[in-house]
Amino acid sequence: MQKYFNLLQEGGADLAVRIDAKTIVTAAWTVYRCKFGCNTYGKNHCCPPYSPTWKETREMIDCFEYGILFRCHEMSLITPLAVKAARELFLDDYYKVIAFGSGPCEKCKKCGQDSCNFPDKTVPAMEACGIDVFATVRNNGLEIHTLREKGEIQNHFGLILVE
């Protein structure tokens, strides 16, 4: 796993840890926050209602024993890095691998009508799929909090399920 931790760190992650998949929390309320807190809800294929539901995500998570949780201070780094690391894991014969990013997809100005224009370069955010990022991060002994003041260091997280 060190190879993938190094890849994540070289890509901008300041932290990458192996976690037990049982520590990942899913909840229905996360999609509500997308619907009533984000201006990209329903506008791209990586956001609800197009992303997997929290129940579908829970079923996927339950197929795995562990994952890699990683942190960057810039949200724009998370999704491309998750995609890159998951691809590398897959090519190294970890065929059972799924990645989750952070925040809305910004690959296109407008999504393809019926499907994603770049399915090999993006993945939905953890929160868009019903993962309670705060609970999951805290379950793994890491710090996360809401930002109160402009200029605070931001912590954004990505997740790669791998077996």
PyMOL commands that set and color helices and strands:
alter all, ss='L'
color gray80, all
select helices_A, chain A and resi 2-10+21-23+29-35+54-61+75-91+127-129+133-139
alter helices_A, ss='H'
color red, helices_A
select strands_A, chain A and resi 15-20+66-72+97-100+156-162
alter strands_A, ss='S'
color yellow, strands_A
deselect
rebuild
show_as cartoon
